[in-house]
Every structure is written in C-alpha cells, then in structure tokens.
Amino acid sequence: MPAGGRVLDVACGSGRHARFFAARGHPVEAVDRDAAVLAALAGIPDVTARCADLEGGPWPYGRQQFAGIVVANYLHRPLFPRLLAGLEPGGALIYETFAAGTERYGRPSNPDFLLKPGELLEVVRGRLRVVAYEDLFVSDPRPAMVQRICAVSTSVSV
C-alpha cells in the first residue's frame, strides 16, 4: 500500500486488518454489517468503523477511492466492480477467501461462497497488475482451499 494511504477493510469482522494497517500509519475505513463486532474498533486511532449491509444496501462509499482495499474470508461477487473502481491509481487490492474444494473439509460448502478456479485472476484481468496470486490448500487455521491475490491499479490520475 502506498505509505500513509487510506485503506478500506471490507467485511472487517473484529478488525484484524484494520488494526494492522492503522498501526502502520494508514487511516482505515472498516466496514461490516455486524455492529457488535464493530464496537471492538471504537477508540482505535485512525480507524473509522461503519455498519453497513454490503449485500442488501447501497455501497456506503460512493465514488471514494482508497490506496488499498483488503478483503478476507468474504465473497459477494456483485462487489467486484465496486472494489476495482474504488482503487486509487497505484492502489493495491489484497483479497483472500475460500475456493472450490473447501467443501471437502467443511464450511463453507455453498458454491456461492467459494471462488471458482482462477476466478480472482479473471476479476482483475486487464484492470490490475497482479503482484502475487495463489490457489492452494491451507491447513491453518483449519483445512481449506483458498485463493489469494495482491494486485495493483495501473490506471493514471487525470
């Protein structure tokens, strides 16, 4: 992430990533639909928590852009265009979630919540420059198939 750039933590849960980036000098917008978990972020310097339903409500950030967007263990495909449009030129997308094959190990097992093979690569193809990508089995914190991508916006400010 560009130094000091604003970061958006999508479906942040208890805010592990929001805390990480705020501790490194990034102002962070942390969004989740669960107000109870967001309460744990109250009073943390440089973290602004917002309660919003990302699946049933309007996108809470309009046309705002961020130096970085982080998504972990969350998949709502209709958000992909918003996430890509929400990156500043040079901004980074870090995305990791469950992939097909996870159903062999437990939850999630619904295909709506599992990435298809190579899906994250397809989402960013022609839009972002891929810095790193993995599609693999992990055993920690529990057995699962995951896809991870770090990709950077190559668009230029006008």
C-alpha positions as CSV (number, residue, x, y, z in Angstrom):
1,M,0.0,0.0,0.0
2,P,1.3,3.5,-0.7
3,A,2.7,5.0,2.5
4,G,0.0,6.7,4.6
5,G,-2.7,5.9,2.0
6,R,-6.3,5.3,3.1
7,V,-7.3,1.7,3.4
8,L,-10.7,0.1,3.2
9,D,-11.2,-3.2,5.2
10,V,-14.3,-4.8,3.7
11,A,-16.4,-7.2,5.9
12,C,-13.8,-6.4,8.5
13,G,-15.2,-8.5,11.4
14,S,-13.3,-7.8,14.5
15,G,-10.9,-5.6,12.6
16,R,-7.7,-7.6,12.5
17,H,-6.6,-6.0,9.2
18,A,-7.9,-2.5,10.1
19,R,-5.7,-2.6,13.3
20,F,-2.7,-3.9,11.3
21,F,-2.9,-1.0,8.8
22,A,-3.8,1.7,11.3
23,A,-0.7,0.7,13.4
24,R,1.4,1.3,10.3
25,G,0.2,4.8,9.7
26,H,-2.8,4.2,7.4
27,P,-6.2,5.8,8.0
28,V,-8.6,2.9,7.8
29,E,-12.3,2.7,6.9
30,A,-13.6,-0.6,8.4
31,V,-17.0,-1.8,7.2
32,D,-19.1,-4.7,8.4
33,R,-22.8,-5.4,8.8
34,D,-22.4,-6.6,12.4
35,A,-22.5,-3.5,14.8
36,A,-21.5,-5.7,17.8
37,V,-18.1,-6.7,16.3
38,L,-17.5,-3.1,15.0
39,A,-17.8,-1.9,18.6
40,A,-14.4,-3.5,19.3
41,L,-12.9,-0.9,17.0
42,A,-14.2,2.1,18.9
43,G,-11.4,4.3,20.1
44,I,-8.7,2.8,17.9
45,P,-6.7,5.7,16.4
46,D,-7.1,6.1,12.6
47,V,-9.9,3.6,12.3
48,T,-13.4,4.6,11.3
49,A,-15.9,1.8,11.7
50,R,-19.1,1.8,9.6
51,C,-22.0,-0.5,9.9
52,A,-23.5,-1.3,6.5
53,D,-25.1,-4.2,4.7
54,L,-22.8,-4.7,1.8
55,E,-25.2,-7.2,0.2
56,G,-28.6,-5.7,0.7
57,G,-27.9,-2.0,1.0
58,P,-26.2,0.7,-1.1
59,W,-22.4,0.8,-1.4
60,P,-21.5,3.1,1.5
61,Y,-18.5,4.7,-0.1
62,G,-20.0,6.2,-3.3
63,R,-17.1,7.0,-5.6
64,Q,-14.5,7.3,-2.9
65,Q,-11.2,5.7,-3.7
66,F,-8.6,4.1,-1.5
67,A,-4.8,3.4,-1.6
68,G,-5.6,-0.1,-0.5
69,I,-8.6,-2.4,-0.2
70,V,-8.4,-5.6,1.9
71,V,-11.0,-8.4,1.8
72,A,-10.5,-11.7,3.8
73,N,-12.9,-14.6,4.1
74,Y,-15.8,-12.9,2.4
75,L,-17.2,-13.3,-1.1
76,H,-20.1,-11.3,-2.6
77,R,-19.4,-11.2,-6.4
78,P,-21.5,-8.2,-7.1
79,L,-19.0,-6.1,-5.2
80,F,-16.1,-6.9,-7.5
81,P,-16.7,-3.8,-9.8
82,R,-17.0,-1.5,-6.8
83,L,-13.8,-2.8,-5.3
84,L,-11.9,-2.3,-8.6
85,A,-13.4,1.2,-9.1
86,G,-12.5,2.0,-5.5
87,L,-8.8,1.8,-6.0
88,E,-6.7,5.0,-6.5
89,P,-4.1,4.9,-9.2
90,G,-1.3,2.8,-7.8
91,G,-3.6,1.4,-5.1
92,A,-3.5,-2.3,-4.1
93,L,-6.2,-4.9,-3.7
94,I,-5.4,-7.7,-1.3
95,Y,-8.1,-10.4,-1.4
96,E,-8.2,-13.9,0.1
97,T,-11.2,-16.2,0.5
98,F,-12.4,-19.7,0.2
99,A,-12.2,-21.6,-3.1
100,A,-13.8,-24.6,-4.6
101,G,-12.7,-27.7,-2.9
102,T,-13.2,-26.3,0.6
103,E,-16.5,-28.2,0.8
104,R,-14.4,-31.4,1.2
105,Y,-13.2,-30.1,4.6
106,G,-16.4,-28.5,5.9
107,R,-17.8,-25.0,5.6
108,P,-18.4,-23.0,3.5
109,S,-19.8,-25.6,1.2
110,N,-22.3,-23.4,-0.8
111,P,-20.7,-22.7,-4.2
112,D,-22.0,-19.1,-3.9
113,F,-19.3,-18.6,-1.3
114,L,-16.5,-20.4,-3.0
115,L,-14.3,-19.0,-5.7
116,K,-14.1,-20.9,-9.0
117,P,-10.6,-22.0,-10.2
118,G,-8.7,-18.8,-11.3
119,E,-11.7,-16.6,-10.5
120,L,-9.7,-13.8,-8.8
121,L,-7.3,-13.7,-11.7
122,E,-10.3,-13.2,-14.1
123,V,-11.7,-10.5,-11.9
124,V,-8.6,-8.3,-12.2
125,R,-7.6,-9.4,-15.8
126,G,-7.0,-6.2,-17.8
127,R,-7.7,-4.0,-14.9
128,L,-4.9,-4.5,-12.3
129,R,-1.3,-5.8,-12.4
130,V,-1.0,-9.0,-10.5
131,V,1.8,-8.9,-7.9
132,A,1.1,-12.3,-6.3
133,Y,-1.5,-15.0,-6.7
134,E,-2.1,-18.3,-5.0
135,D,-4.7,-21.0,-5.3
136,L,-3.9,-23.6,-2.7
137,F,-4.7,-25.8,0.2
138,V,-4.1,-24.4,3.7
139,S,-4.2,-26.3,7.0
140,D,-4.2,-23.4,9.4
141,P,-6.4,-22.1,11.0
142,R,-8.3,-25.1,9.5
143,P,-8.2,-27.1,6.3
144,A,-9.5,-25.2,3.3
145,M,-8.8,-24.3,-0.3
146,V,-8.2,-20.6,-0.7
147,Q,-7.3,-18.1,-3.4
148,R,-5.2,-15.1,-2.6
149,I,-4.3,-12.2,-4.8
150,C,-2.4,-8.9,-4.4
151,A,-2.9,-6.7,-7.5
152,V,-2.1,-3.0,-8.1
153,S,-4.1,-0.5,-10.1
154,T,-2.2,0.7,-13.1
155,S,-4.7,3.5,-14.0
156,V,-3.4,7.0,-14.0
157,S,-4.9,10.1,-12.4
158,V,-6.4,12.7,-14.7
